[in-house]
């Protein structure tokens, strides 16, 4: 999956990866693990004003928490 496809699926399915089709979910987890741009797009997609400033600031702790949650989903 490339970044554009990931962003399209993110727009279509939202940030809850459990709602994504199985094949797309697995590919999304792979791109999230290897792409800073994908992680930034994922964080920025969360609704609410409290999330947007964190994503814009590049909050490494927030990204780490998200990646830990993603890693738990892979297992």
C-alpha positions as CSV (number, residue, x, y, z in Angstrom):
1,X,0.0,0.0,0.0
2,X,1.3,3.4,-0.8
3,X,0.7,6.6,1.1
4,X,-2.1,7.9,-1.2
5,X,-4.0,4.6,-0.9
6,X,-3.6,4.7,2.9
7,X,-4.8,8.3,3.1
8,X,-7.8,7.4,0.9
9,X,-8.7,4.4,3.1
10,X,-8.2,6.6,6.2
11,X,-10.6,9.1,4.8
12,X,-13.1,6.4,3.9
13,X,-12.9,4.2,7.0
14,X,-11.7,6.5,9.7
15,X,-9.1,5.9,12.4
16,X,-10.7,2.7,13.8
17,X,-8.7,0.1,12.1
18,X,-11.1,-2.6,13.2
19,X,-13.6,-1.1,10.7
20,X,-11.1,-1.5,7.8
21,X,-11.3,-4.6,5.5
22,X,-8.9,-7.3,6.7
23,X,-6.5,-7.0,3.8
24,X,-6.4,-3.2,4.0
25,X,-5.9,-3.3,7.8
26,X,-2.8,-5.5,7.5
27,X,-1.4,-3.2,4.8
28,X,-2.2,-0.1,6.9
29,X,-0.4,-1.5,9.9
30,X,2.7,-2.1,7.7
31,X,2.7,1.4,6.3
32,X,2.1,2.9,9.8
33,X,5.1,0.9,11.0
34,X,7.4,2.2,8.3
35,X,6.2,5.7,7.3
36,X,6.4,8.9,9.3
37,X,4.0,10.5,6.8
38,X,1.4,7.8,7.3
39,X,1.7,8.1,11.1
40,X,1.2,11.9,10.8
41,X,-1.8,11.4,8.6
42,X,-3.3,8.9,11.0
43,X,-2.8,11.2,14.0
44,X,-4.1,14.2,12.1
45,X,-7.3,12.2,11.2
46,X,-8.5,11.9,14.8
47,X,-11.5,14.2,15.4
48,X,-11.5,16.9,18.0
49,X,-9.5,20.1,18.5
50,X,-7.3,18.5,21.3
51,X,-5.7,16.0,18.8
52,X,-4.9,18.4,16.0
53,X,-2.4,20.6,17.8
54,X,-0.6,17.5,19.1
55,X,-0.2,16.1,15.6
56,X,1.0,19.4,14.3
57,X,3.6,19.7,17.0
58,X,4.9,16.1,16.2
59,X,4.3,14.8,19.7
60,X,6.5,11.8,19.8
61,X,4.8,10.4,22.9
62,X,1.4,10.4,21.2
63,X,2.9,8.7,18.1
64,X,4.5,6.1,20.3
65,X,1.2,5.4,22.1
66,X,-0.5,5.0,18.8
67,X,2.2,2.7,17.5
68,X,2.0,0.5,20.6
69,X,-1.8,0.2,20.1
70,X,-1.2,-0.7,16.4
71,X,1.4,-3.3,17.4
72,X,-1.1,-4.9,19.8
73,X,-3.6,-5.2,17.0
74,X,-1.0,-7.0,14.8
75,X,-0.5,-9.8,17.3
